[in-house]
Amino acid sequence: MGISTRQVTVTTTPTILVDNTAEAEEVHLHAAGGQAVFLGGADVNTTSGFELDSGEKITLQSKNNPIYGVTNTGSTVVQVLVIGL
């Protein structure tokens, strides 16, 4: 698969950041917008999600698991870098 990058606008509705077909070895996420993003599965919300504050970065070992993000209000941008198998 190689390496793929994209920017995703995340809103108050769970937004897919990495789908389950990515076959990713690593996923790098950067909350590049002006507010926090909450990470999790398709049912992620601002109470149960993993909070990634504005400006923060995280690396995940994703494999074939989809990753979603949601905001508390409005929208923000998440930069996504996927390194494939």
C-alpha positions, 0 to 999 in steps of 0.5 A: 500500500505504501504511504497515503496522506489526507486532511479530514474535516471533522464535525460533531457527527462521527467522521471516518479518519481511517477506514477498515480497508487501509491495512495500515501498519501505522496511522499518524493523526495530527489535530491541526485545527483549532479545537480538540478531536475525540477518537474512537470507533463508529460510536465515538462521542465527546464523553467516551472518545480519546481526546486529542487536543488542538496541535497534538499528534498521536501514532496508532497501530491500526491494522484493519480497524476503522478510526473515527473522530468527532468534535464538541462543537463546529468543525476542525481539521485532522491530518492523517498519514497512513503507512501501509503493510 
